Amino acid sequence: MSAIPELQQRQIDRWCERRVPADKRIRSRWRGSTVTLVERRPDWSGDALGERAFAQLRYGVDSMWTLYYWSEEQGRWRKYPQSVRENSPVPLLADIDRSASDGYFFTLQT
């Protein structure tokens, strides 16, 4: 598997840092060629932080990125139907930003 270019790693991390509503944080978890985006927010009591993965970016051997969302009913990651494979993660992150109304990445709604 190809190593993820450092510039693209920084683009993803900057995107996460800019999404900081008062009650939640977005973090990236890196594992090989997969980046999982995780929402951290206070639990119902407000005392502890809960986490939930909501999106996954996968970097292929062909240096192309693919976007996935977590499907509760399927219990697995599913390819996001409104996006196409990209040579940069930036357009896929923009897909997440635009998707607030379609229910795939509902965690980013404020």
N, C-alpha and C positions, 0 to 999 in steps of 0.2 A: 504494500500500500504506500502511496506517495505521502511524503511528509507535508503537512499543511504549511503553506508559506507564512512566515512571521507577520507580514503585512496584513494578511487576511485574519490571522488570529487577533491582531490588534483591532481590526475593524469590528469583529464580533464583540470583543470586550468593551470597546467604546460604546457600541449600541446598547449593551447591557447597562453600562453606567449611566446613560442618559435616561433610562426608564426607571425613575426613582420616585414613584408616588409616595405620599407621606406614610402609607401603611404597608408598603411592600418593597421588596428588592428583587431584581432579576440577576441571576448568576449564571455563568457558563461552567459546565463541567466537561473536561476534555478527556477522551479515552481513545487513543489511536487516531483514527480518521473520523471520529464521531464527536460532535459537540452537542451536548444536551443542555437546553435552556431550562432553568429551574426558577420558579417563583418562591420567594421566602416572604412570609407575612406572619403577623402575630396570630396565634390560635384564638379560639373563641373566648378564652379567659384573658387574653392580652399579655399573659406572662411568658409564654414560650413561642419560639418561631417554628411554624410548620413549613414544610417544603412540598412542592408538587412540580414534577416535570411536565412541561406543556408543549415543547417543540424540540425537534432534533434536526441538526444539519449534518449531512454526511458528505464527506469528501471522497470522491472515487479515484480509482487508479488512472482514469483519464483526465484528472484534475478538474472535474466538474462537480458542482454542488447540487444536492437534492434536499428538499424540505419535507419533513414528516411531522405529523401531529399525533398525540396520544389519544387512542380511541378506548374510552372506558368500556363500551359495550363489547369490543373485540378483545380487549385486554392486551393490546400490542400497538406498536407504532405503525401508522399507515401513511402512505404518500399523500401529501397535500394536493388535492386535485386542481387547484387554481394556479399552480406555479409550474414552471418548466425548469429543466436543469440549466444551471448557470455556471459561468467560469469564475464567478465571484460570489461570496455570501451576501453582499450588500443588497441585490435585488430580492433575495429570499427574506432577508430581514425586513425589507419594505413590504413584502407580502404579509408578514405577521402584523406590521403596523396597520395595514389596510383591512385586515380581516376581523376587526372588532365586531362587526355586525353579522358575520356568518357562523359564529359559534365554534369554530375550530380552535382558536386561541383566545377564548373568552377571558382568560386570566389577566389580559392586559387592559381590560376596560377599567375605567376609574369611576 
